[in-house]
């Protein structure tokens, strides 16, 4: 009897082992394969299987790594254009360089060509990116412009009599001056392309306050060509100090200039935010997500939440080569999400 009990126990143990192995095999077969972004951001000190099990879908965008990848891609686009130009290729033709090049934006100063800014994107994703400086925009701030030119910004940047572009105007085309119940009586009401249409044109709260909301400024023609409109979201990076910020497309600028942001955006990026004397000449990376907004102003919390979601989606289009770029370069120091 004792011998039979031992045999039966052994048979049962073998059966349970086979079942366990079958369940493990089925479980392994049902695990999702790693996406390019998942592979790209796996901690090399951890097992990939363990990483996927513990965190199957990242919830926080990797801003420092994204900055490195964008910087390298922008450098590659610039080099590609220079090579194509040397060979006599048409600069404005994406086929002359790479399928990542959308267009080559010509910056002009006083009507004369200044430099070209290549605008690229990841294949399969609509988000577009470019590198430029940052001119500081004070538009939308209630103390941006004053009739005596004592506001945050030079009154000349709001336009000229009869052609006011940065000021709210009445039916006669004259700039509106804030009254005693407004935030800054005696100052002009400064306007932005993105506005809360439920508020009156003479209400300073109708417009996006550059001193409080991080926003980018895009040329109207280029924005339309690439499918962006005021209210869309963006991510902006300053590789020199490792700082980054999510932003909203808040205003439209000159047709021949690119690289402008609000005072609040400059503050988030560690750039001098004085609208008269601040800014950065080069080296700021912009990533715009066309079609991502609803055409309305948003709170900072809404901008950050949407930016995180869109940047995570953008990361899912990264290729193994992009991961190699990230792994080959040191991460910027001091980078933190802007919230």
C-alpha positions as CSV (number, residue, x, y, z in Angstrom):
1,X,0.0,0.0,0.0
2,X,2.8,2.4,0.9
3,X,4.5,1.7,-2.4
4,X,1.2,2.4,-4.3
5,X,0.8,5.7,-2.5
6,X,4.2,6.8,-3.5
7,X,3.5,6.0,-7.1
8,X,0.2,7.8,-7.1
9,X,1.8,10.9,-5.5
10,X,4.5,10.9,-8.2
11,X,1.9,10.6,-11.0
12,X,-0.1,13.5,-9.6
13,X,3.0,15.7,-9.2
14,X,3.9,15.1,-12.8
15,X,0.4,16.0,-13.9
16,X,0.3,19.2,-12.0
17,X,3.8,20.1,-13.4
18,X,2.5,19.6,-16.9
19,X,-0.5,21.8,-16.3
20,X,1.7,24.5,-14.7
21,X,4.0,24.4,-17.7
22,X,1.1,24.7,-20.1
23,X,-0.3,27.7,-18.3
24,X,3.0,29.4,-18.3
25,X,3.4,28.8,-22.0
26,X,0.0,30.1,-22.8
27,X,0.6,33.2,-20.5
28,X,3.9,33.9,-22.3
29,X,2.2,33.6,-25.7
30,X,-0.5,36.1,-24.7
31,X,2.0,38.8,-23.6
32,X,2.0,41.8,-25.9
33,X,5.1,42.5,-27.9
34,X,7.2,45.5,-27.0
35,X,6.5,48.6,-29.0
36,X,9.4,50.7,-30.3
37,X,8.9,53.3,-27.6
38,X,8.7,50.6,-25.0
39,X,12.0,49.1,-26.1
40,X,13.5,52.5,-26.4
41,X,12.8,53.4,-22.8
42,X,13.4,50.1,-21.0
43,X,15.8,50.5,-18.1
44,X,19.0,48.5,-19.2
45,X,19.4,47.4,-15.6
46,X,16.1,45.6,-15.6
47,X,14.8,42.5,-17.4
48,X,12.6,43.5,-20.3
49,X,10.0,40.9,-19.3
50,X,10.0,42.3,-15.8
51,X,9.8,45.8,-17.1
52,X,6.8,45.1,-19.3
53,X,5.0,43.2,-16.5
54,X,5.6,46.0,-14.0
55,X,4.8,48.8,-16.4
56,X,3.2,47.6,-19.6
57,X,2.4,51.1,-20.8
58,X,4.4,54.2,-19.8
59,X,2.4,57.0,-18.3
60,X,5.0,59.8,-18.2
61,X,6.8,61.1,-21.3
62,X,10.6,60.9,-21.3
63,X,11.3,64.6,-21.9
64,X,15.1,64.4,-21.5
65,X,15.5,61.5,-24.0
66,X,13.0,63.2,-26.4
67,X,15.2,66.3,-26.4
68,X,18.3,64.3,-27.3
69,X,16.4,62.6,-30.2
70,X,14.9,65.8,-31.5
71,X,18.3,67.6,-31.4
72,X,19.9,64.8,-33.4
73,X,17.2,64.6,-36.0
74,X,17.2,68.4,-36.5
75,X,21.0,68.2,-37.0
76,X,20.5,65.5,-39.6
77,X,17.9,67.5,-41.5
78,X,20.1,70.6,-41.6
79,X,23.1,68.5,-42.9
80,X,20.8,66.8,-45.4
81,X,19.7,70.2,-46.8
82,X,23.3,71.5,-47.0
83,X,24.3,68.4,-48.9
84,X,21.3,68.7,-51.3
85,X,22.1,72.4,-51.9
86,X,25.7,71.6,-52.7
87,X,24.5,69.1,-55.3
88,X,22.1,71.6,-56.8
89,X,18.9,69.9,-55.6
90,X,15.7,71.9,-55.0
91,X,15.8,72.9,-51.3
92,X,12.0,73.0,-51.0
93,X,11.5,69.5,-52.2
94,X,11.2,66.9,-49.4
95,X,12.3,64.2,-51.9
96,X,15.7,66.0,-52.3
97,X,16.6,64.9,-48.7
98,X,14.5,62.5,-46.7
99,X,10.9,61.5,-46.0
100,X,11.3,63.2,-42.6
101,X,11.6,66.6,-44.1
102,X,8.3,68.5,-44.5
103,X,9.6,71.8,-45.8
104,X,12.5,74.2,-45.5
105,X,11.2,77.5,-43.9
106,X,13.0,80.6,-45.1
107,X,13.6,83.1,-42.3
108,X,13.8,86.7,-43.5
109,X,14.9,90.0,-41.8
110,X,13.9,93.3,-43.3
111,X,12.8,91.4,-46.4
112,X,16.2,89.8,-46.9
113,X,16.9,86.0,-46.5
114,X,18.5,85.3,-43.2
115,X,18.6,81.5,-42.8
116,X,16.6,78.3,-43.6
117,X,14.9,76.3,-40.8
118,X,14.2,72.7,-41.8
119,X,10.9,71.4,-40.4
120,X,10.6,67.6,-40.0
121,X,8.5,64.9,-38.6
122,X,8.6,61.2,-37.7
123,X,7.3,59.0,-40.5
124,X,3.7,58.1,-39.8
125,X,3.1,60.8,-37.2
126,X,1.7,64.3,-37.9
127,X,3.7,66.1,-35.2
128,X,6.3,68.4,-36.7
129,X,9.5,69.8,-35.2
130,X,12.1,72.5,-35.8
131,X,15.0,74.3,-34.1
132,X,15.1,78.1,-33.8
133,X,15.6,80.9,-31.3
134,X,12.9,82.3,-29.2
135,X,11.6,85.9,-29.4
136,X,9.5,86.8,-26.4
137,X,5.9,87.6,-26.9
138,X,3.9,89.6,-24.3
139,X,0.7,89.7,-26.2
140,X,-2.4,88.9,-24.2
141,X,-0.9,90.2,-21.0
142,X,-3.2,93.0,-19.7
143,X,-0.1,95.2,-19.1
144,X,1.6,94.4,-22.4
145,X,1.1,97.7,-24.2
146,X,0.5,101.3,-23.0
147,X,-0.1,104.5,-25.1
148,X,3.0,106.0,-23.5
149,X,5.0,102.9,-24.5
150,X,5.6,101.9,-20.8
151,X,4.2,98.4,-21.1
152,X,5.9,95.1,-21.0
153,X,6.6,95.2,-24.7
154,X,7.5,98.0,-27.2
155,X,4.3,99.4,-28.6
156,X,5.9,99.1,-32.1
157,X,5.5,95.3,-31.8
158,X,1.7,95.7,-31.6
159,X,1.6,97.4,-35.0
160,X,1.0,100.9,-36.1
161,X,-2.0,103.3,-36.2
162,X,-4.5,101.9,-38.6
163,X,-2.7,98.5,-38.7
164,X,-2.8,97.4,-35.1
165,X,-2.2,93.6,-34.9
166,X,-1.5,93.0,-31.2
167,X,-4.3,95.1,-29.8
168,X,-8.1,94.6,-29.6
169,X,-9.9,97.2,-31.7
170,X,-13.4,98.8,-31.7
171,X,-15.7,99.1,-34.7
172,X,-13.7,102.1,-36.0
173,X,-10.4,100.1,-35.9
174,X,-9.1,102.1,-32.9
175,X,-7.3,100.3,-30.0
176,X,-9.4,99.7,-26.9
177,X,-8.1,101.2,-23.7
178,X,-8.8,99.4,-20.4
179,X,-11.3,101.0,-18.1
180,X,-11.3,101.5,-14.3
181,X,-12.7,98.0,-13.6
182,X,-10.1,96.2,-15.8
183,X,-6.8,94.8,-14.5
184,X,-4.6,97.7,-15.8
185,X,-6.6,100.9,-16.4
186,X,-5.1,103.1,-19.1
187,X,-3.3,100.2,-20.8
188,X,-4.4,98.8,-24.2
189,X,-6.3,95.6,-24.3
190,X,-3.8,93.2,-25.9
191,X,-5.2,90.5,-28.1
192,X,-4.1,87.0,-29.2
193,X,-5.2,84.8,-32.1
194,X,-6.4,82.2,-29.6
195,X,-9.3,83.7,-27.6
196,X,-12.3,82.8,-25.5
197,X,-15.1,83.8,-27.9
198,X,-17.6,83.8,-25.1
199,X,-16.1,87.0,-23.7
200,X,-16.4,90.5,-25.2
201,X,-13.7,91.9,-27.4
202,X,-12.9,94.6,-24.9
203,X,-12.5,92.1,-22.0
204,X,-8.7,91.4,-21.3
205,X,-9.7,88.0,-20.0
206,X,-10.8,87.0,-23.6
207,X,-7.2,86.6,-24.6
208,X,-4.3,84.2,-23.6
209,X,-2.1,86.0,-21.0
210,X,1.5,85.6,-22.2
211,X,2.8,86.3,-18.6
212,X,0.9,83.3,-17.3
213,X,0.3,80.7,-20.0
214,X,3.1,79.0,-21.9
215,X,2.3,79.3,-25.6
216,X,4.1,79.3,-29.0
217,X,3.7,81.6,-31.9
218,X,3.6,80.3,-35.5
219,X,3.5,82.0,-38.9
220,X,-0.1,81.8,-40.1
221,X,0.7,80.5,-43.6
222,X,3.1,77.8,-42.4
223,X,0.7,76.7,-39.7
224,X,-2.1,76.3,-42.2
225,X,0.1,74.4,-44.6
226,X,1.0,71.9,-41.9
227,X,-2.5,71.6,-40.4
228,X,-1.9,73.5,-37.2
229,X,-4.3,76.0,-35.7
230,X,-4.5,78.1,-32.6
231,X,-5.4,75.9,-29.6
232,X,-3.2,73.0,-30.7
233,X,-0.6,71.7,-28.2
234,X,3.2,71.6,-28.3
235,X,6.3,70.5,-26.4
236,X,9.3,72.8,-26.3
237,X,12.9,71.9,-25.2
238,X,16.0,73.9,-24.2
239,X,18.8,71.4,-24.6
240,X,21.4,73.8,-23.1
241,X,20.0,73.6,-19.6
242,X,17.8,70.5,-19.9
243,X,14.5,72.3,-19.3
244,X,11.3,71.7,-21.1
245,X,7.7,72.7,-21.1
246,X,4.4,71.8,-22.7
247,X,2.6,74.7,-24.4
248,X,-0.3,75.7,-26.6
249,X,-0.4,77.4,-30.0
250,X,-1.6,80.8,-28.7
251,X,-0.8,83.5,-31.3
252,X,0.0,84.0,-35.0
253,X,3.2,85.9,-35.9
254,X,4.9,87.3,-39.0
255,X,4.9,85.2,-42.2
256,X,8.7,85.2,-42.5
257,X,9.7,84.5,-38.8
258,X,9.6,81.4,-36.8
259,X,10.7,80.8,-33.2
260,X,8.6,82.8,-30.7
261,X,7.1,82.1,-27.3
262,X,5.2,83.7,-24.5
263,X,6.9,85.1,-21.4
264,X,5.6,82.2,-19.3
265,X,7.1,79.7,-21.8
266,X,10.5,81.4,-21.6
267,X,10.3,81.3,-17.8
268,X,9.7,77.5,-17.9
269,X,12.7,77.0,-20.2
270,X,15.1,79.2,-18.2
271,X,15.2,81.9,-20.9
272,X,15.2,85.6,-20.1
273,X,11.5,86.5,-20.4
274,X,11.8,90.3,-20.9
275,X,9.7,91.0,-24.0
276,X,12.0,94.0,-24.8
277,X,15.4,92.5,-24.2
278,X,15.0,88.8,-23.5
279,X,14.9,85.7,-25.7
280,X,17.3,83.2,-27.2
281,X,19.1,83.4,-30.5
282,X,19.3,79.7,-31.4
283,X,19.0,76.2,-30.0
284,X,15.4,75.9,-28.9
285,X,13.5,72.8,-30.1
286,X,9.8,72.9,-30.9
287,X,7.5,70.0,-31.4
288,X,4.0,70.9,-32.6
289,X,1.0,68.5,-32.6
290,X,-1.4,69.8,-35.4
291,X,-5.1,69.0,-35.0
292,X,-4.7,68.3,-31.3
293,X,-6.7,71.2,-29.8
294,X,-10.3,72.4,-29.9
295,X,-9.6,76.1,-30.8
296,X,-10.1,77.3,-27.2
297,X,-7.7,78.5,-24.5
298,X,-6.8,76.0,-21.9
299,X,-5.5,76.0,-18.3
300,X,-1.9,75.1,-17.5
301,X,-3.2,71.8,-16.1
302,X,-5.0,71.0,-19.3
303,X,-2.0,71.9,-21.4
304,X,0.3,69.6,-19.3
305,X,-2.1,66.7,-19.4
306,X,-2.6,66.9,-23.2
307,X,1.1,67.4,-23.8
308,X,1.9,64.3,-21.8
309,X,-0.6,62.2,-23.8
310,X,0.6,63.5,-27.2
311,X,4.3,63.2,-26.4
312,X,3.7,59.6,-25.3
313,X,2.0,58.9,-28.6
314,X,4.8,60.6,-30.5
315,X,7.3,58.4,-28.7
316,X,5.5,55.3,-29.9
317,X,6.7,56.2,-33.5
318,X,10.3,56.1,-32.5
319,X,12.5,53.6,-34.4
320,X,15.3,51.4,-33.1
321,X,17.7,53.9,-34.7
322,X,16.1,56.7,-32.6
323,X,16.7,54.5,-29.5
324,X,20.4,54.2,-30.5
325,X,20.6,58.0,-30.7
326,X,19.1,58.3,-27.2
327,X,21.5,55.7,-25.7
328,X,24.6,57.2,-27.4
329,X,24.2,60.7,-25.8
330,X,24.2,61.8,-22.2
331,X,20.8,63.0,-20.9
332,X,20.6,66.8,-20.2
333,X,20.9,67.6,-16.5
334,X,18.2,69.2,-14.4
335,X,15.3,68.3,-16.7
336,X,11.9,68.1,-15.0
337,X,8.4,68.1,-16.2
338,X,6.9,71.7,-15.9
339,X,4.4,70.8,-13.2
